[in-house]
Amino acid sequence: MSAETARMTLKVYEVTRDGITRVLREEAPVKPLEQPENTHRFPPCACPLCKAEDR
């Protein structure tokens, strides 16, 4: 699926401790990136299980 045909919407809301939901930003269309920049990627996992796999 290319970025031209992919569809995604984003809606920002918060939920209070009492379970009340409040919309902070209404739904808005978002155009996905073809390839995320390196600065947008998560770093490698550093948990003991994943570190053991790297050895």
ChimeraX attribute file (.defattr): number of C-alpha atoms within 10 A of each C-alpha:
attribute: neighborCount
match mode: 1-to-1
recipient: residues
	/A:1	6
	/A:2	9
	/A:3	11
	/A:4	10
	/A:5	9
	/A:6	10
	/A:7	12
	/A:8	11
	/A:9	11
	/A:10	11
	/A:11	11
	/A:12	11
	/A:13	12
	/A:14	12
	/A:15	10
	/A:16	8
	/A:17	7
	/A:18	6
	/A:19	8
	/A:20	8
	/A:21	11
	/A:22	11
	/A:23	11
	/A:24	10
	/A:25	11
	/A:26	10
	/A:27	13
	/A:28	11
	/A:29	10
	/A:30	11
	/A:31	13
	/A:32	15
	/A:33	10
	/A:34	9
	/A:35	8
	/A:36	9
	/A:37	8
	/A:38	8
	/A:39	7
	/A:40	8
	/A:41	8
	/A:42	7
	/A:43	8
	/A:44	8
	/A:45	9
	/A:46	9
	/A:47	8
	/A:48	8
	/A:49	9
	/A:50	11
	/A:51	11
	/A:52	9
	/A:53	7
	/A:54	6
	/A:55	5
